[in-house]
Amino acid sequence: MSKYSRYDKCVLSDKLLVKRVRQAAKKYSEYVEKEVLLIFATSRKGPFYIYEFWAGKENFQHLAGIQSPNGAEWFWTRC
């Protein structure tokens, strides 16, 4: 068996999809316009890795995997 898990495909209703995107936007709003530093390791003993990024409003659309014809900032304000 592979070490990678596989997700079963499912189709969400429009209502549920909008609900989940809005939940994600609410969580993402805690980090918007801030630098985020993630520190992680594959075990308690390390090695430790860091990943730093800027959580801009314009990035949420990309992270959600949605492309709006009206642009990323418009999409963010609508969430």
PEQUI-V774185 format. One record per residue. N is the residue number from 1. PHI is phi in whole degrees, -180 to 180 (* if undefined). Layout:
# PEQUI-V774185
N:PHI
N:PHI
This chain:
# PEQUI-V774185
1:*
2:-70
3:-77
4:-97
5:-81
6:-119
7:-90
8:-77
9:-75
10:-145
11:-106
12:-88
13:-68
14:-57
15:-63
16:-69
17:-62
18:-62
19:-61
20:-68
21:-65
22:-67
23:-63
24:-64
25:-64
26:-62
27:-67
28:-64
29:-63
30:-66
31:-115
32:-60
33:62
34:-134
35:-85
36:-118
37:-117
38:-106
39:-122
40:-147
41:-150
42:-86
43:-149
44:-65
45:-88
46:95
47:-69
48:-99
49:-123
50:-125
51:-141
52:-118
53:-150
54:-98
55:-94
56:-87
57:-57
58:-72
59:-89
60:-62
61:-57
62:-63
63:-66
64:-78
65:75
66:-121
67:-119
68:-98
69:-68
70:-91
71:102
72:-69
73:-69
74:-61
75:-59
76:-61
77:-67
78:-79
79:-78
